[in-house]
Amino acid sequence: MSEEPSLLVETAFGLAELDLATGELLALEASDPLPREDPGGLGLPLVLAVSRLGSRIVAALDRRPPLAISDDTGITWREAGGGLPRLMSVAIAPDRPDLIAAASATRVFVSADGGRFWRALPAELEGGLMVQAANDDKLVTANPHVTVQLNGPATLYVAYDVRATTLPAWLTDGTWTLTSLQMTTSDGIGTLARRVYRRNADAGAVGFGGNAQPPAAGAGTTYTVIAVPR
């Protein structure tokens, strides 16, 4: 495991270690189970796992949706994680309570906004750095709109709203290839599938166009970029 501050969450394959700054998966290693917090006194049914930090409590429940979150030490609760599978562990990042990790037996899900929006990376993309612009950028037409500085060669992935009927020009310029991967995200209301496109890039600056650059049509949310070192 890394010597830098990190967040640990338990899966059936071992402990998943996440970077506190980015939520990036750093490692997945076999290890003894983490100590379990006592779920007693929460007043919740079917509690599977609990994490506490200050006034915030996150509980994994054996029901749908699988999470309950309190911001007042358990006085009131809100449901979260609609679309996530049955979970076996949860963890809140020290000094960053809006960064929450939740793990099923085989996957790790991360929220950077207190449990309202969740992301899971397909296995091929684990270990990559994810770049997510604000969802309000879904109407941006500029090119480039997002620029990523690569320190070395990388495989780039763009996860684009499956509802799109026409892609933006920059994603159809001949450098991107549609893969068989599909990324699924959850915003607490439902799930959204995204088609994943791939290209290789060398070290240096790489630009990505706007989500709505013509002739784009049909996408209701902004895309996600993932860079995996080669």
Secondary structure as UniProt FT lines:
FT   STRAND          6..11
FT   TURN            12..13
FT   STRAND          14..19
FT   TURN            20..22
FT   STRAND          25..29
FT   TURN            40..41
FT   STRAND          47..53
FT   TURN            54..55
FT   STRAND          56..61
FT   STRAND          67..70
FT   TURN            73..74
FT   STRAND          78..80
FT   TURN            82..83
FT   STRAND          89..93
FT   TURN            94..95
FT   STRAND          96..103
FT   STRAND          108..111
FT   STRAND          118..119
FT   HELIX           123..125
FT   TURN            126..127
FT   STRAND          129..132
FT   HELIX           135..139
FT   STRAND          146..150
FT   STRAND          154..161
FT   TURN            162..163
FT   HELIX           169..172
FT   STRAND          177..186
FT   STRAND          191..201
FT   STRAND          204..208
FT   TURN            211..212
FT   TURN            214..215
FT   STRAND          224..229
//
